[in-house]
Amino acid sequence: MYLSRLRIQNLALVDALDAEFSSGVIAVTGETGAGKSMILGSLHLLLGHRADADWVRKGASRAVVEGMFELDDTPADDARRAALAAQGFELGKEEPLILRREVNESGRSSASIAGRMAAIGQLADIAQSFVDIHSQHDQQSLSQKRWQRQALDAFAGTEDLARRVRDQHAAWHACRKELDDWMARERELRRHEDLLRFQLAEITKAELRNGEEQDLEQRENVLANAEDLKSTSASLLDLLEEEQSGMLVQLQHAARLAQHLQQVDRDTHDWIAAVSSALISLNDLRIQAASYASRLDVDPGELVMVQNRLHEIAQLKKKYGNSVSEILGFAEKIEEELKTVGSFDEHVGELQRRSDALFATLGDLAADLTEKRRKAAKKLAAQVVKELAQLGMQQAAFTVSLTPLPEVGASGGEDIEFLIAVNPGEDPKPISKVASGGELSRITLALKCVATSRDDVPLLVFDEIDAGVSGTVAHAVGERLHKLGATHQIFVITHLPQIACRSSEHFAVTKSVAGSRTTTEMHLLPPGERENEIARMLGGASATALAHARELLSGNGEARRRRTP
């Protein structure tokens, strides 16, 4: 993965810039004050850093920075595509990743990832996983213990073992949490066990059944209106059974008339069937009404019993649910909780045994990881010291501290920290508290070179890596940057020709004034202009400087640019 294109509009002194890059080492040079730091400022915006209204060019309504990153067909870039897709930013197989940041004149900013609007935090999380800036004020990863631990594991080849420790710790922690939850739950259940048993006994004693309340309410309604119902049903029976004009008598007469009509006219044959059917229905109604009326002779005490039962159910509803069904459901939950209390010791014992086994395995894995880390730490420190000596820090003492933790954690059984003493006689201290900006960049370069094949951050930016160095050390810095450029894309902002000449592409930053407007520009140098820029960095445009520039460039032909501008 590498940055293939950078577009900047109305950012500080930049009016409009559109630069394309290849992979490898890209040198950025120019006079002091020309605006070389714009590359840092633009990348800071793409990394989600805080925006400022002062960054918007005077007279413009907004500043825009857009970076295009090419992803290769590698497992690392496939993983990056998958991570982007998981956050909703899906890319095609050969589609570049475009990050964009806009800042308006009031200082408010917005971001987009792969053409979709994104939160600034999302932009930061994504961009900072593949861009690392090293400058006097910006050491993104070097001072972070997480990065230092990962760097040691990468050097030691213990990344898989560290992952197993992390997974084992997660499994043990989940089991332990479940055990703790059960312990807390058991204490609560023990406190409420008596209450639970009382509640269950109260519900069980009531002998409730689903639908009972509705049946009782209907029966109460009948009993309360028994006299009226009895009178009404008696009137219905009179209407059906009255000897002279009752409905049954009338229908019987109608049946005789229909039979007479049929004897004369066969077309009336169906009438007899209709009258007979009505007669059967009315007779059934009479039987049912008589039976219903007989059941209305009820015991006066039954109404009181029904009302008492309804009152009992109402009292239970106040405590345990809004219906008989809910009360019975509550009783089932109580039974389950009481069963849980009964099987608690067995279940907790099983969890404790599982937790102990997981923790024992975690301890074994962590001990193995610790041993491998300690062995690798000595080798890493020795190789970094050797690299630092070549980078002008001959007196530096670099160590990797492994401090045992009280308990094995997700990262292992120790706290890992890189310590350095820049000057003789000093005790090693955390890197960020001791080294200057230039020293931090060289320490980073040394670490990157020692573990270059295992580093998963593909784009590195070095600013002020040449601070306080010259001559042989400058050549050594350039050589190591060139070596690192075989596996990374490197942007190096430098004042030293020994470093610039080792780049595969060389961009010059210039500042010009037209009228009352100052503008910063950056362009790729062709061979002739590159010689002139190297000569300028050597001290001027003299014949001697030009000859020296040609010598530097010809002596580093293997590091020339990979494409012709």
C-alpha positions as CSV (number, residue, x, y, z in Angstrom):
1,M,0.0,0.0,0.0
2,Y,1.3,3.5,-0.8
3,L,0.2,7.1,-1.4
4,S,-0.1,7.5,-5.1
5,R,-1.6,11.0,-5.3
6,L,-2.0,14.0,-3.0
7,R,-4.3,16.9,-3.9
8,I,-4.2,20.1,-1.8
9,Q,-6.4,23.1,-2.4
10,N,-6.3,26.4,-0.5
11,L,-4.2,25.1,2.4
12,A,-2.1,27.8,4.0
13,L,0.2,29.1,1.2
14,V,-0.8,26.3,-1.2
15,D,-3.2,27.5,-3.9
16,A,-3.6,24.2,-5.8
17,L,-1.3,21.2,-5.7
18,D,-1.7,17.8,-7.4
19,A,1.3,15.5,-7.0
20,E,1.6,11.8,-7.9
21,F,4.1,9.5,-6.2
22,S,5.5,6.0,-6.7
23,S,6.5,3.6,-3.9
24,G,9.9,3.8,-2.5
25,V,11.7,6.8,-1.0
26,I,10.4,10.3,-1.8
27,A,12.6,13.2,-0.8
28,V,11.1,16.6,-0.2
29,T,13.5,19.5,-0.1
30,G,13.5,23.3,-0.4
31,E,14.7,26.5,1.2
32,T,14.0,27.1,4.9
33,G,10.6,28.7,5.1
34,A,9.5,27.5,1.6
35,G,6.7,25.5,3.1
36,K,8.0,21.9,3.2
37,S,5.9,21.3,6.3
38,M,2.8,21.4,4.2
39,I,3.3,17.7,3.4
40,L,3.1,17.2,7.2
41,G,0.1,19.5,7.6
42,S,-1.9,17.8,4.8
43,L,-1.1,14.3,6.1
44,H,-2.1,15.4,9.6
45,L,-5.5,16.4,8.3
46,L,-5.8,13.0,6.6
47,L,-4.8,11.4,9.9
48,G,-7.7,13.1,11.7
49,H,-5.7,15.7,13.6
50,R,-7.5,18.8,14.8
51,A,-8.2,21.4,12.1
52,D,-7.8,25.1,12.4
53,A,-9.4,28.0,10.5
54,D,-6.0,29.6,10.0
55,W,-5.1,26.7,7.7
56,V,-7.6,28.0,5.1
57,R,-5.9,30.2,2.5
58,K,-6.8,33.8,2.8
59,G,-9.8,34.6,0.5
60,A,-10.9,31.0,0.2
61,S,-14.0,29.5,1.7
62,R,-12.5,26.1,2.5
63,A,-9.3,24.0,2.3
64,V,-9.3,20.5,0.8
65,V,-6.8,17.7,1.2
66,E,-7.3,14.4,-0.7
67,G,-5.1,11.4,-0.6
68,M,-5.3,8.4,-3.0
69,F,-3.8,5.1,-1.6
70,E,-3.2,2.2,-3.9
71,L,-3.7,-1.2,-2.3
72,D,-1.8,-4.3,-3.6
73,D,-2.8,-7.9,-3.9
74,T,-1.3,-8.9,-0.6
75,P,-2.6,-10.5,2.6
76,A,-2.0,-7.3,4.5
77,D,-3.9,-5.1,2.0
78,D,-6.7,-7.8,1.7
79,A,-7.0,-7.5,5.5
80,R,-7.2,-3.7,5.2
81,R,-10.0,-4.0,2.6
82,A,-11.9,-6.4,4.9
83,A,-11.5,-4.0,7.8
84,L,-12.8,-1.1,5.7
85,A,-15.7,-3.1,4.5
86,A,-16.6,-4.0,8.1
87,Q,-17.0,-0.3,8.8
88,G,-19.1,0.3,5.7
89,F,-16.4,1.4,3.3
90,E,-16.2,-1.3,0.7
91,L,-13.6,-1.2,-2.0
92,G,-13.4,-3.1,-5.3
93,K,-10.4,-5.4,-5.8
94,E,-8.4,-2.8,-7.8
95,E,-10.1,0.3,-6.4
96,P,-7.9,2.8,-4.6
97,L,-8.7,4.1,-1.2
98,I,-9.5,7.9,-1.2
99,L,-9.4,9.8,2.0
100,R,-10.7,13.4,2.0
101,R,-10.7,16.2,4.5
102,E,-12.3,19.6,4.2
103,V,-11.9,22.6,6.5
104,N,-14.1,25.7,6.1
105,E,-13.2,29.3,7.0
106,S,-14.8,28.9,10.5
107,G,-12.6,25.9,11.3
108,R,-15.3,23.3,11.0
109,S,-14.2,20.2,9.1
110,S,-15.7,17.1,7.5
111,A,-14.2,13.9,6.2
112,S,-15.0,11.2,3.7
113,I,-13.6,7.7,3.2
114,A,-14.0,5.9,-0.1
115,G,-16.6,8.5,-1.2
116,R,-18.7,8.2,1.9
117,M,-19.1,10.7,4.7
118,A,-17.2,9.6,7.8
119,A,-16.6,10.8,11.4
120,I,-13.2,12.4,12.0
121,G,-12.5,9.6,14.6
122,Q,-13.1,7.0,11.9
123,L,-10.7,8.7,9.6
124,A,-8.1,8.8,12.3
125,D,-8.5,5.1,13.2
126,I,-8.2,4.0,9.6
127,A,-5.4,6.4,8.4
128,Q,-3.2,5.9,11.4
129,S,-3.1,2.2,10.8
130,F,-1.1,2.6,7.7
131,V,0.6,6.1,8.0
132,D,3.2,6.8,10.6
133,I,4.7,10.3,11.1
134,H,8.0,10.9,12.9
135,S,9.0,14.5,13.5
136,Q,10.0,16.7,16.4
137,H,6.4,17.1,17.6
138,D,4.8,14.0,16.2
139,Q,5.9,10.5,17.2
140,Q,2.7,8.6,16.6
141,S,3.8,5.1,17.5
142,L,7.3,5.0,18.9
143,S,6.3,6.2,22.4
144,Q,3.3,3.9,22.6
145,K,3.8,0.8,24.7
146,R,1.4,-1.1,22.5
147,W,3.5,-0.4,19.4
148,Q,6.7,-1.3,21.4
149,R,5.2,-4.6,22.5
150,Q,4.1,-5.4,18.9
151,A,7.5,-4.5,17.6
152,L,9.2,-6.8,20.1
153,D,6.8,-9.7,19.2
154,A,7.4,-9.0,15.5
155,F,11.2,-9.2,16.0
156,A,10.9,-12.3,18.2
157,G,8.5,-14.1,15.9
158,T,6.1,-14.5,18.8
159,E,3.1,-12.8,17.2
160,D,1.1,-16.1,16.9
161,L,2.0,-17.0,20.5
162,A,1.0,-13.5,21.7
163,R,-2.3,-13.9,19.9
164,R,-2.9,-17.3,21.6
165,V,-2.2,-15.6,25.0
166,R,-4.7,-12.9,24.1
167,D,-7.4,-15.4,23.1
168,Q,-6.7,-17.6,26.1
169,H,-7.0,-14.6,28.4
170,A,-10.3,-13.6,26.8
171,A,-11.6,-17.2,27.3
172,W,-10.5,-17.2,31.0
173,H,-11.9,-13.7,31.6
174,A,-15.3,-14.6,30.1
175,C,-15.4,-17.8,32.3
176,R,-14.3,-15.8,35.4
177,K,-17.0,-13.2,34.7
178,E,-19.6,-15.9,34.5
179,L,-18.4,-17.4,37.7
180,D,-18.5,-14.0,39.5
181,D,-22.0,-13.3,38.1
182,W,-23.2,-16.7,39.5
183,M,-21.6,-15.9,42.8
184,A,-23.3,-12.5,43.0
185,R,-26.6,-14.1,41.8
186,E,-26.4,-16.9,44.4
187,R,-26.0,-14.4,47.3
188,E,-29.0,-12.6,46.1
189,L,-31.0,-15.8,45.7
190,R,-30.1,-17.0,49.1
191,R,-31.4,-13.7,50.6
192,H,-34.7,-14.0,48.8
193,E,-35.1,-17.8,49.0
194,D,-37.6,-17.6,51.9
195,L,-39.6,-15.0,50.0
196,L,-39.6,-17.0,46.9
197,R,-40.9,-20.1,48.7
198,F,-43.7,-18.1,50.4
199,Q,-44.7,-16.6,47.0
200,L,-44.7,-20.0,45.3
201,A,-46.8,-21.5,48.2
202,E,-49.3,-18.7,48.0
203,I,-49.8,-19.1,44.3
204,T,-49.8,-22.9,44.4
205,K,-52.4,-22.9,47.2
206,A,-54.7,-20.8,45.1
207,E,-54.8,-23.6,42.4
208,L,-55.3,-21.2,39.6
209,R,-56.1,-22.3,36.1
210,N,-55.9,-20.3,32.8
211,G,-59.3,-18.9,31.8
212,E,-60.7,-19.2,35.3
213,E,-61.1,-15.5,35.9
214,Q,-63.2,-15.0,32.7
215,D,-65.4,-18.0,33.6
216,L,-65.9,-16.6,37.1
217,E,-66.8,-13.1,35.8
218,Q,-69.4,-14.6,33.5
219,R,-70.8,-16.8,36.2
220,E,-71.0,-13.8,38.6
221,N,-72.9,-11.9,36.0
222,V,-75.4,-14.7,35.6
223,L,-75.9,-15.1,39.3
224,A,-76.3,-11.4,39.9
225,N,-79.1,-11.3,37.3
226,A,-80.6,-14.7,38.0
227,E,-84.2,-13.5,38.8
228,D,-84.3,-11.3,35.6
229,L,-83.0,-14.2,33.5
230,K,-85.4,-16.6,35.1
231,S,-88.4,-14.3,34.3
232,T,-87.2,-13.7,30.8
233,S,-86.6,-17.4,30.0
234,A,-90.1,-18.2,31.4
235,S,-91.7,-15.6,29.0
236,L,-89.8,-17.2,26.1
237,L,-91.2,-20.6,27.0
238,D,-94.7,-19.2,27.2
239,L,-94.3,-17.7,23.8
240,L,-93.2,-21.0,22.4
241,E,-95.6,-23.3,24.3
242,E,-98.9,-21.3,24.7
243,E,-101.8,-23.8,23.9
244,Q,-103.9,-21.5,21.7
245,S,-101.4,-19.1,20.0
246,G,-97.9,-20.4,20.9
247,M,-95.4,-20.5,18.1
248,L,-95.1,-24.2,18.1
249,V,-98.9,-24.6,17.8
250,Q,-99.0,-22.0,14.9
251,L,-96.2,-23.9,13.1
252,Q,-98.0,-27.2,13.5
253,H,-101.1,-25.6,11.9
254,A,-98.9,-24.2,9.1
255,A,-97.5,-27.7,8.5
256,R,-101.1,-29.0,8.0
257,L,-101.9,-26.2,5.5
258,A,-98.7,-26.8,3.6
259,Q,-99.5,-30.5,3.4
260,H,-103.0,-29.7,1.9
261,L,-101.4,-27.4,-0.7
262,Q,-99.0,-30.1,-1.8
263,Q,-101.9,-32.6,-2.3
264,V,-103.4,-30.1,-4.8
265,D,-100.2,-28.5,-6.3
266,R,-97.0,-30.4,-6.3
267,D,-95.0,-27.2,-6.9
268,T,-95.5,-26.4,-3.2
269,H,-93.7,-29.6,-2.2
270,D,-90.7,-27.7,-0.6
271,W,-92.9,-25.7,1.6
272,I,-93.6,-28.7,3.9
273,A,-89.8,-29.2,4.4
274,A,-89.3,-25.5,5.3
275,V,-92.1,-25.6,7.9
276,S,-90.8,-28.9,9.3
277,S,-87.3,-27.4,9.7
278,A,-88.6,-24.4,11.5
279,L,-90.7,-26.6,13.7
280,I,-87.6,-28.7,14.6
281,S,-85.5,-25.5,15.4
282,L,-88.2,-24.0,17.6
283,N,-88.6,-27.3,19.5
284,D,-84.9,-27.4,20.1
285,L,-85.0,-23.8,21.4
286,R,-87.9,-24.8,23.7
287,I,-85.8,-27.7,25.2
288,Q,-82.8,-25.5,25.7
289,A,-84.8,-22.7,27.3
290,A,-86.5,-25.1,29.7
291,S,-83.1,-26.5,30.7
292,Y,-81.6,-23.0,31.1
293,A,-84.5,-22.0,33.3
294,S,-84.1,-25.0,35.5
295,R,-80.4,-24.1,36.1
296,L,-81.4,-20.7,37.3
297,D,-82.7,-22.2,40.6
298,V,-79.3,-21.6,42.3
299,D,-78.0,-21.6,45.8
300,P,-78.0,-18.0,47.1
301,G,-74.5,-18.6,48.6
302,E,-72.9,-19.4,45.2
303,L,-72.7,-15.7,44.3
304,V,-70.8,-15.0,47.4
305,M,-68.4,-17.9,46.7
306,V,-67.7,-16.6,43.2
307,Q,-67.1,-13.1,44.4
308,N,-64.8,-14.3,47.1
309,R,-62.8,-16.3,44.5
310,L,-62.6,-13.2,42.2
311,H,-61.3,-11.2,45.1
312,E,-58.7,-13.8,45.9
313,I,-57.5,-13.6,42.2
314,A,-57.5,-9.8,42.3
315,Q,-55.2,-9.8,45.4
316,L,-52.8,-12.2,43.7
317,K,-52.8,-10.0,40.5
318,K,-51.7,-7.0,42.6
319,K,-48.6,-9.0,43.6
320,Y,-47.7,-11.2,40.8
321,G,-49.1,-10.1,37.4
322,N,-52.0,-8.6,35.5
323,S,-53.7,-11.8,34.7
324,V,-53.9,-15.4,35.9
325,S,-51.6,-16.4,33.0
326,E,-49.0,-13.9,34.2
327,I,-49.3,-15.2,37.8
328,L,-48.8,-18.8,36.7
329,G,-45.8,-17.6,34.6
330,F,-44.3,-15.9,37.6
331,A,-44.7,-19.1,39.6
332,E,-42.8,-20.9,36.9
333,K,-39.9,-18.4,37.1
334,I,-39.8,-18.8,40.9
335,E,-39.6,-22.6,40.5
336,E,-36.7,-22.1,38.0
337,E,-34.9,-19.8,40.4
338,L,-35.3,-22.2,43.3
339,K,-34.0,-25.0,41.1
340,T,-31.0,-22.8,40.3
341,V,-30.4,-22.3,44.0
342,G,-30.5,-26.1,44.5
343,S,-28.0,-26.8,41.7
344,F,-25.8,-23.8,42.4
345,D,-23.0,-25.6,44.1
346,E,-22.6,-28.1,41.3
347,H,-22.7,-25.4,38.6
348,V,-20.3,-23.1,40.4
349,G,-18.0,-25.9,41.0
350,E,-17.9,-26.7,37.3
351,L,-17.2,-23.1,36.5
352,Q,-14.4,-22.9,39.0
353,R,-12.8,-26.0,37.6
354,R,-13.0,-24.6,34.1
355,S,-11.7,-21.3,35.2
356,D,-8.7,-22.9,36.9
357,A,-7.9,-25.0,33.8
358,L,-8.1,-22.0,31.5
359,F,-5.9,-19.9,33.9
360,A,-3.3,-22.7,34.1
361,T,-3.1,-22.9,30.4
362,L,-2.9,-19.1,30.2
363,G,0.0,-19.2,32.7
364,D,1.9,-21.7,30.6
365,L,1.4,-19.8,27.4
366,A,2.4,-16.5,29.0
367,A,5.5,-18.1,30.6
368,D,6.6,-19.4,27.2
369,L,5.9,-15.9,25.7
370,T,7.9,-14.2,28.4
371,E,10.9,-16.5,27.9
372,K,11.0,-15.9,24.1
373,R,10.5,-12.1,24.6
374,R,13.4,-11.9,27.1
375,K,15.7,-13.7,24.7
376,A,14.6,-11.5,21.7
377,A,14.8,-8.3,23.8
378,K,18.6,-8.7,24.3
379,K,19.1,-9.3,20.6
380,L,16.8,-6.4,19.5
381,A,18.6,-4.0,21.9
382,A,22.0,-5.1,20.6
383,Q,21.0,-4.6,16.9
384,V,19.3,-1.3,17.6
385,V,22.4,0.0,19.4
386,K,24.5,-1.1,16.4
387,E,22.2,0.8,14.1
388,L,22.1,3.9,16.2
389,A,25.9,4.0,16.3
390,Q,25.9,4.1,12.5
391,L,23.2,6.9,12.7
392,G,25.4,9.2,14.7
393,M,24.3,8.1,18.2
394,Q,27.4,6.2,19.2
395,Q,26.9,6.8,22.9
396,A,23.3,5.7,23.0
397,A,22.3,2.8,25.3
398,F,19.1,1.1,24.2
399,T,17.3,-1.5,26.3
400,V,14.0,-3.3,26.3
401,S,12.5,-3.4,29.8
402,L,10.2,-6.3,30.7
403,T,8.6,-5.7,34.1
404,P,6.5,-8.5,35.5
405,L,2.9,-7.8,36.1
406,P,1.0,-8.9,39.3
407,E,-1.2,-11.0,37.1
408,V,-1.1,-12.3,33.5
409,G,-3.0,-10.0,31.3
410,A,-4.2,-10.0,27.7
411,S,-0.8,-8.9,26.5
412,G,1.2,-11.4,28.6
413,G,2.8,-11.5,32.0
414,E,5.0,-8.3,31.6
415,D,4.9,-4.6,30.8
416,I,7.2,-3.9,27.9
417,E,8.9,-0.5,27.4
418,F,11.8,0.7,25.2
419,L,14.3,2.7,27.2
420,I,17.2,4.8,26.0
421,A,20.1,6.8,27.5
422,V,21.3,9.2,24.8
423,N,24.4,10.4,26.7
424,P,26.9,8.4,28.8
425,G,26.3,8.2,32.5
426,E,22.5,8.6,32.3
427,D,20.0,6.0,33.4
428,P,17.9,4.7,30.5
429,K,14.5,6.3,30.5
430,P,11.3,6.0,28.3
431,I,12.1,7.1,24.8
432,S,9.6,10.0,24.6
433,K,11.1,11.6,27.8
434,V,14.7,11.6,26.7
435,A,15.2,11.9,22.9
436,S,14.9,15.0,20.7
437,G,12.8,15.1,17.5
438,G,15.7,14.2,15.3
439,E,16.9,11.5,17.7
440,L,13.4,10.0,17.9
441,S,13.3,9.8,14.1
442,R,16.7,8.0,14.0
443,I,15.6,5.6,16.8
444,T,12.5,4.8,14.7
445,L,14.6,4.4,11.6
446,A,16.9,2.0,13.5
447,L,14.0,0.0,14.8
448,K,12.3,-0.1,11.4
449,C,15.6,-1.3,9.8
450,V,16.1,-4.0,12.4
451,A,12.6,-5.4,11.9
452,T,11.8,-4.1,8.4
453,S,10.2,-7.2,7.0
454,R,7.8,-7.5,9.9
455,D,6.6,-3.9,10.1
456,D,2.9,-3.6,9.1
457,V,2.8,0.2,8.7
458,P,3.5,0.8,5.0
459,L,3.9,4.6,4.8
460,L,6.4,6.4,6.9
461,V,7.1,10.1,7.1
462,F,10.4,11.4,8.5
463,D,10.9,15.0,9.3
464,E,14.1,16.4,10.9
465,I,15.7,12.9,10.8
466,D,18.8,14.8,9.7
467,A,18.8,17.1,12.7
468,G,22.4,17.3,14.1
469,V,24.0,14.9,11.6
470,S,26.2,15.3,8.6
471,G,28.9,13.6,6.6
472,T,29.2,9.9,7.2
473,V,26.2,9.8,9.5
474,A,24.1,11.5,6.8
475,H,25.2,8.8,4.3
476,A,24.2,6.1,6.8
477,V,20.8,7.7,7.3
478,G,20.3,7.8,3.5
479,E,21.4,4.2,3.1
480,R,19.0,3.0,5.7
481,L,16.1,5.0,4.3
482,H,16.9,3.5,0.9
483,K,16.9,0.0,2.4
484,L,13.6,0.6,4.2
485,G,12.2,2.0,0.9
486,A,12.3,-1.6,-0.5
487,T,9.4,-2.6,1.8
488,H,7.8,0.8,2.7
489,Q,6.9,4.1,1.0
490,I,9.0,6.7,2.7
491,F,8.6,10.5,2.7
492,V,11.6,12.2,4.0
493,I,11.7,16.0,4.5
494,T,15.4,16.8,4.6
495,H,18.1,19.5,4.3
496,L,20.9,17.0,3.6
497,P,21.9,16.1,0.0
498,Q,23.3,12.8,1.2
499,I,19.8,11.8,2.1
500,A,18.0,13.4,-0.8
501,C,20.2,11.7,-3.4
502,R,19.2,8.3,-2.1
503,S,15.5,8.8,-2.9
504,S,13.7,7.3,-5.9
505,E,11.8,10.5,-6.4
506,H,12.8,14.0,-5.5
507,F,10.3,16.8,-5.0
508,A,11.3,20.5,-4.5
509,V,9.2,22.9,-2.5
510,T,9.4,26.6,-3.6
511,K,7.8,29.8,-2.5
512,S,7.0,32.7,-4.9
513,V,5.3,36.1,-4.5
514,A,3.1,37.5,-7.2
515,G,1.7,40.9,-6.4
516,S,0.5,40.7,-2.8
517,R,0.0,36.9,-2.9
518,T,2.6,34.3,-1.6
519,T,2.3,30.8,-3.0
520,T,4.0,27.6,-2.1
521,E,4.4,24.9,-4.8
522,M,5.9,21.4,-5.0
523,H,7.0,19.7,-8.2
524,L,8.9,16.5,-9.2
525,L,12.4,17.2,-10.3
526,P,13.7,15.9,-13.6
527,P,17.4,14.8,-13.7
528,G,18.8,18.2,-14.6
529,E,16.8,20.1,-12.0
530,R,17.6,17.5,-9.4
531,E,21.3,18.1,-9.9
532,N,20.7,21.8,-9.4
533,E,18.7,21.2,-6.2
534,I,21.4,18.8,-4.8
535,A,24.0,21.4,-5.6
536,R,22.0,24.1,-3.9
537,M,21.8,21.9,-0.8
538,L,25.6,21.4,-1.0
539,G,26.1,25.2,-0.8
540,G,25.4,26.8,-4.1
541,A,25.3,26.5,-7.9
542,S,29.0,26.6,-8.4
543,A,30.7,24.2,-10.8
544,T,32.2,22.4,-7.9
545,A,28.8,22.0,-6.2
546,L,27.3,20.7,-9.5
547,A,30.1,18.2,-9.9
548,H,29.7,17.0,-6.4
549,A,25.9,16.7,-6.9
550,R,26.5,14.6,-10.0
551,E,28.9,12.4,-8.1
552,L,26.4,11.9,-5.3
553,L,23.6,11.0,-7.7
554,S,25.7,8.8,-9.9
555,G,27.1,7.0,-6.9
556,N,23.6,6.2,-5.8
557,G,22.2,5.2,-9.2
558,E,20.5,2.2,-7.7
559,A,18.2,4.6,-5.7
560,R,17.1,6.7,-8.7
561,R,13.5,7.3,-9.3
562,R,11.5,4.4,-10.7
563,R,9.6,6.4,-13.3
564,T,10.5,9.3,-15.5
565,P,8.6,12.5,-14.8
